[in-house]
Amino acid sequence: MPKSPTHYWLAVKLIPRLSHRKKLALVEEFGLFSLFEKPMALSALPLTDKQKAAIHHPNWLFIEQVLANAHAAQADIIHFDDDRYPPLLKEIHDPPFVLFAKGNTRLLTSEQIAIVGSRSCSMTGKEIANSFARSLAANNITVTSGLALGIDAAAHQGALSSTGRTIAVVATGIDLVYPARHRQLVNKILEKGGLIISEFLPKTVAKQGHFPRRNRIISGMSLGVLVIEAKNKSGSLITARMALEQNRDVFAIPGSIRNEMSEGCHTLIKQGAKLVSEVADITNEVALSFSALKMPENDSGKNECEKTNDRGLLIDSLLASVGDEITPIDVVVSRTQLPIEEVTSRLTVLELRGLVAAVPGGYLKLTRG
């Protein structure tokens, strides 16, 4: 039977005890098809015998069973080269090679904000998560979370009460529901045009080590992560740290200093997370639509942005307004004469491109080597 790219990406996934980066390096060096189908000298590569065997003789029967299980669960398999693969997720250090998905896969390439928080949250925390998610979804922003009890569930429900734009990233196989009490919530997400995704093979049960792996996907797909009620030692703060490592924005809702569920949020704010009291605090900070940030055309019909001859990086008046020393955002606003909302959004785009860095006191232009 002819093999599809999905077969080969599953084969890459199944190479044992080899990091994501090293697997990607093999694919980039030899090519996805050639890595498995054409003879090559692997002896010089630092691979174990089991790793070489998994490349020379992939377990195609097992891979066919994985495909059959996904089909039985009515799930799509989205591999690393699929047009539906989330573009921001490719930027993280250890992106999954395949995603199993049920529902509206178009949401994967939409702008997302993640909402995470405590499982044992207060009623106020649930209300805040529900309200923020409802408002974000109403503004065509997809709300991404982890289907857990507490804040996660409230965020999904808030999005469902609006446009239904929500993605649940799960820590089990796509054919299982964890926690089991959320079966009705899963059904509602699918009915309302939302999406369930997992990187784990069908029939994989929940294990403690799966949740940090799930969390990196939640933050990796998103422009930013909003934390609502979290203890200092919690999975939500792990997600926030992953977001920072992935160069994502981190937002936090403050609370009472006497509430231990607010300790984690206060810690994040002390470390530089943006204090949030309304949805506008998020939407003003992140670039919600890259297409909306195109530069205006001048009278000659040419774009005001020019590309450098050596790197093709976009250079515009806003980037020019950021200096090699720390430039406060009010100085950028003054120099560009642009609204602060547009300035913050465009600076975020430049930051994602690696052209500027957000630092205490403002922004710093980065030198591309």
N, C-alpha and C positions, 0 to 999 in steps of 0.2 A: 504494500500500500504506500503511495507517495506520502512523504512527510512534509508537514507545513512548518513555517517558522515557529509556531507554538510548540511543536515537538522538540525542536532544537533548543528553544529557551528553557523548556522544562528540563531537558538534559543538562543544560548549564546549571540550573538551580540544583540539580541532584548530584553534582560533583561534590564529594564529601570533604568537609573540613578545610575549605578554601574560602578566603575572604571574598566579599563582593567585588572589591577593587581588583583583585588578582584574576577573578573570573572575567570581569569586563576587559582586563588587559589582554587575556587570551583571545577573546572574541575580536578585539580591535586588531591584534597582531595577525591572526590567522584567518579571520572571517568566520561567521557563524556556521555556515555549511561546511567549509573546509576543515574546521576544527574537529568535526566528528566523522566526516565521510572520506577525507583524503589522507593518505599516509604522510606522516611528518616526523621529524626528529624531535621527540619529546625528552629524550635522554638528557639533554643539556639543561632542561628546565628543572627548577627545584620543586618537583612534584613527587608525592608518595606513589607507591605501586597501586594503591587503591584509586588514587586520583587519576593516574594514567589509564587504569582499566576502565574507569567510568567514562573516559573520553574515547578510548579505542572501541569499547564495547558497551554503549549505553543500554540500559535496561528498557528497550522499546516496548516490551510487553507490559511492564509496570506503567510506563508513560501512557500507553493506550488505555489502561485501566483508569488512570487519573482523568483522562479525557472523557471516558464513559461515565465516571462518577459526576463530573462537572455537568455533563449533558443531562444526566438523570436529575440533577438538582436545578435544571433550567438556568444554568449559570454560563455567562460568557467568560472566556479566558483572554485577558488583554496582556500581550507580551511587551517587552521593552521597546520594540520598534513599531508598535501599533500606533496609529494616528490618535487613538483615544487615550493613550497613556498620559497621565498628568505631567505637563511640562516642568513644573516646579519640582516634582518628585525626582526627576532625573538629575537635579542639581545636588542632591544630598550625597553624603559619603558612601552610603550603603543602600542604594535603591533596590527594591524588589524586582526580580526579573519577570515575574508574572503576577497578575492580579486576577483573582476570581471575582466576578461581579454579577449581581442580580439587580435589575432595575434600569433606571435611566442613566446609561453610561455617558451621555453628553455632559453630565454634571462634572465629570472628571477633569474636563478642560475649562471649567468655569472658575471665576474668582471665588475663593473660599476663605472664610474665617473660622478657625477652630474654637470651640467653647469646651472647656474642661473644668473639672472641679471635684469636690468630695462626693463620695457615695452616700455618706451619712450627713448630708447637708441640712440646713434649716429650711423651714417653709419660705422664709424671705429669700434665701439663696435660690430655691426653685423658681420663685416668682421672677427674680431678676434674670435668671437664665432663660426662662420662657419668654419674657418681654424683649430681651436683647435679640434672641434668635428670631422672634416674630418680625421685629423691625428690620433686621438684616435681610431676611428672606424677602420681605416686601420691597427691598431695594435691589432685588436681583442678585443678592450675594448668597452663595451656598454655605449653609451651616454644617460644619464637619465635626463629628464627635465620635465617642467610642462605644455607644450603646450600653454603658454601665448604668447602674442604679444612680439615683440622685441627680446631680447637675447634668450629666450627659443626657439622661432620658428627658429631663425638662427642656433641654436645648432642642432635641429632636422634635419634641411635641410642640414647642413654640414655632418652629419652622413649618411644621405640618398644619398648624392653625392659620398660616399665611399662604404661601405659594407652594409649599411642599418641597422646597429646595433644601434637601439635607442628605448628607452622606454619613452612614454608620460604618466605621472601620472596626472589624471584629477580630478577636483573638482566637477564633476557632476556624474550622473548615466552613466554607460558605453554606454547607447543607445543615449546619447545626445552629442552634440559638442559645446564646449564653449572655446573661442569665435566662433560664427557661421561662421565667415570668414575663419576659419581653417578647414572647412570640406574637402577641397581638400588636405590639408596637412595630415589630418587623413587618407584619402584614400591612399595617397602615402606611408605613414608609413606602412600600412597593406600590400600594394602591394609589398613593398621592403623587407618584412620579419621582420619588426619592431613589436612593441607591444604597445597597449593602455591598461592601467589598472586603476581601481578605487576601493575604499572601499565602495563607496556609492551605495545604492540600485538603480536598474534601475528606470528611470523616475524622479530621484532626480535632481532638478534644482540647478544652482550655487547660493551660498549664501556667504556672506563675511566670515563667520566663518568656511567655508569649506576649505579655502585656507591654513591656518596654519596646518590643519590636513593633507592636501595633502602634504605640504612641509616636514613634519616629515617622510613621506614615501619616498620622493625623497632622502633625506639625509640618511635615515635608510637603504636603499638598497645598498648604494654606499660606496666605500672605501674612497672617499673624495669628497669634493664639491669645484668647481671652481666658483668664483664670478667675473663677468665681468660687470662693470658699475652698481653702486647702490648708492642711496642716503643713508644718515645715518639712516633715518627712512624709512625702506622699507621691503617688504616681503623677499627680498633676504638676508638681514641681519638676519631676523628671521630664515631663513633656515640655515644660517651659525651658529647661536647660537645653534640651534637644533643639528647640526652636531657635535659641540664641546661637547654638553651634551651626545651625543651618542658615543663619543670617536672616531670620524672620523677626518680625515685630512681636513684642510681648506686652500684653495689657493685663491689668489687674484691677479688680473691684475692691476698694478698701472696706473695712468693717470696724467693729468695736475692738478696742485694744484688750478687752476682757473676753473676747470670743476666740478660742483656740483655732477655730476654723478660719479665722482671718489672718493668723500668724504667717502662713505661707505667702499670702497676697502682700502683706506688709513687707516681708523680706524681699520679695520681687521688686516692689516699688523702691525700696532703699537701694537696690542694686541697679536701678535704672529703668525698670518697666514703667510704662505710661499708666498713670492713675486714670481710671475711667469712671465717669459718673453718668454718661449718656452715650448713645450709639454714635453721635457725631464725633466723639473723641476718637473713635476707631476709624470712621469713614474719612475724617480729615487727615488721618495719619498715613493710611496706606493707599497705594495706587490701585483703585478698584477697576480700572479699565485701561489696559495698555493702549488699545486702539483709540481711546479718547484723548490720548496725550500726544497726538501727532502735531508737529509744529505747523503754524499757519504758513500759507504760501505768500510770497511777496508779489509785487506788481509784475515782475517778469515771468511769473508762473513757476519759479524754482523754489524749492523748499529752502527755508532759512538755515536749516541744519546743513552742515558740510561734513564730509567724511575725511578723516585724516588719510593721507596716502598710504601710511604703513600699517594701520590697524583697522580702519573702517569704523572707528568709534564715533558715535554721534557727539558733536560739539555744538552747544547752543549757548545763548546768552545766560541762561540760568547756571549752567555748569561753569561758565567763565566767571560768574559772580562769587563762586566759592574759592577761597584762596588756599595757598599751601600752609597757612596757619589757620587755627580754628576761627571759623566765620559764624557768628551768631545768626540765627534764622531771621531775626528782624533786619539784619544788615542785608541778607539775600533779598528779602522782600523789598527793601528800600532801593537796592540796586536794579532789580528787575521790574519794579513797579507792577508786580503781579499780585493777585489776591493770595493771602496766606494759605488758603485751602489748595490752590493750584501749586504753589511753591512746595508745600509739604508732600503732595502726591508725586510731583515730578522728581523731587529729591529722593523719594523712596525708589523710584524706577532707576535713577542713577546709582543708588546704593546697591540695588540688586544686580546691576551691571558691573559693579566693582569699580565705579568711577569716583565715588565719594564714600566717606565713612561718617556715620553718626557718632559723635563723641560728646562728652560732657561739655556743655557750653555752645554747641552748634555742630557744624559740619567741617570736614577736612577733605581737600581734594587729594585723591590717591594717584600715585605715579604708576602707570602700567608698564611693566618690564617685559 
